[in-house]
Each structure stands twice: as structure tokens, then as C-alpha cells.
Amino acid sequence: MMENKLYVSSSPHIRSNNSTRRIMLDVIIALAPTSVAACVIFGFRAAVLIAVCVATCVLLEFLARKVMKRESTVGDLSAVVTGLLLALNLPVDINPLIAMFGCLIAIVVVKQMFGGIGMNFVNPALAARIVLLVSFPSAMMHWVTVKGAPAKAVIDATTSATPLAAEKGTYSYVDLLIGRCGGSIGEVCAIALIIGGIYLVIRRVISPIIPCVYLATAGVMSLIFGLNPVFQVLAGGMLLGAIFMATDYTTSPVTNWGKVIYAAGCGLLTMLLRTYSNMPEGVSFSILLMNILVPLIERMTAPRTLGFVKKAKGEKK
């Protein structure tokens, strides 16, 4: 007779002590180096932009849940992460009202109107950035000159070109690594983003499959298109997108092969948009398009049911 009793229960059978709040806190910690670097590179205005976006997202989530008569989810810190990611995807001198409008799109429209965390089919911060890019193109592509930026990259006394839009050879690898270039406040310092990515992998918050396959695919496509793969990976928002956007739990596949297909699609689309579209950057649009394809990818890569019997050739179904 067995000494231990066996209990029958429904799935899931594999459980973790990690909570949504713990995971979001890890993401915030991983984004801390990038946020600090943004404040150092761009000054006090970057800190104000981050504070405005985070505070607005938290407030909108609280009000939205209140109006919809749902339990408050402010405590899970997901709204803080959304606000932080949106801020890091914006130019430092953007009008705060435009940034707050982006927060409204991310929290109310993309997240809460689809049921809240875990229900949205695209990344809220990315969707908000694309809406702002389409609605306010001039404000979203006005890059402030940072201290120490190469003279060839400076357009006038206040603006500069991003590495992807600048003349070839304008920026060195060192410029891209430490943030001596134009761009959104969270995409310019590659070292800070890499540190955050390593932290998330060590903490097992994200799988390295998506960022590694994304960056590797983009590198291979760069070689095919005759571009510098190292420059393409370090420049623009590719690291920010591959590490923090494409790995979003809700909008990325759960199967390993699904992650590979999804990440490869992101890398391929990014390089196609960078090379052949009329915009220098393509990360946001590529991830958004692949977010939409995630249900199909998961259906294609779903594991076979346990006990599946392969039918003999010619046997009727």
C-alpha cells in the first residue's frame, strides 16, 4: 500500500513561485541601467519624461479599472513597465502632452479594452509608439544633439541624425555603445541595454532564444544586403526591441520552435524595412506584425497530443 496519497488535479501541473509583480520588478531593475544612462546622456528632461509616462500609465490603469468596475491591477507593476518602455522609446524633447496621449493608447486602448494584462494581442508600448509616430511624425523624429556626438552627425545647433539616418561612417562603435548619438532616450546606450538583457536571462525572466535569434537573423540579413551587421545591431532600437519588447510574455510564442520562427521573422522584417522602406528604423513595425502572427505560429508549433497514433498510409481518417 502506498504511503503517500496521490491527488488528481487539472493543469497546470508545473508551478512557479514567480508572480506578475516579481517578474515586472525584475524588468524594472533590468531597465534601470538604460534609464540612468538616458538621464546622464540627455539630462534632467529625460528623467521628467520617464516620470510623466510612468505616473500617467499608473493613473490611467487605476482609473480604467475603476470605471470598468474591475479589480485594481496597479500593484502588479505592469503599468510601470509600460510607462517606462514607452518613455524609453520617445525623443527627449517631445511635448509631455503627446507622451501622455501615448500612455492613453497603451493602457486604455491596447491593454484595458482587451481585458487587461495577459489579454492584449500586441505590445502596448510598441502600439502606442507607432500611433504617435503616425500621428506626430515631426515630433517623434526630432533628435536632440548629445554632448560628444560626432560633428558630422550634427544637423544644426539642436538636432542630430540618428545612426541609421546619418552618413555612413559618422558614428563609431564606441559612440553606439556609450550613447554618443541621436535617437530615443532608451535606444542610444547599447551597453546599458545589454546589461539589462543579461540580468533578465540570469533571472530566467526571459529566454535567450528570442533576442539571440532576432539579432542573429538581422546580422545575417545585413550581410546579404551588404550592410555592416555589428552596426545594424547596435544602432537604432534593435537591442531595446529584441530584449524588452519582442520578449513580452503575452505577445510572444510559448513553444521553443515558435520563439525561433517569431524572432527570425522579427529580424527579417526589421532589415527589410530598414533597407527598402522610406524609414530608417523598422523594429517597432516588425515586432507588431509578428505579434499579430503569434496565434498562427503557436498553432503550427504546438506539441503533439500525448498518445497520438500515426495513421497507416492509405488508412481513412
Secondary structure, 3 states (H helix, E strand, C coil): CCCCCCCCCCCCCCCCCCCHHHHHHHHHHHHHHHHHHHHHHHCHHHHHHHHHHHHHHHHHHHHHHHHCCCCCCHHHCHHHHHHHHHHHCCCCCCCHHHHHHHHHHHHHHHHHHHCCCCCCCCCHHHHHHHHHHHHCHHHHCCCECCCCCCHHHECCCCEECCCCCCCCCCCCHHHHHHCCCCCCCCCCCHHHHHHHHHHHHHCCCCCCHHHHHHHHHHHHHHHHCCCCHHHHHHCCCHHHHHHHHCCCCCCCCCCHHHHHHHHHHHHHHHHHHHHHCCCCCCHHHHHHHHHHHHHHHHHHHCCCCCCCCCCCCCCCC
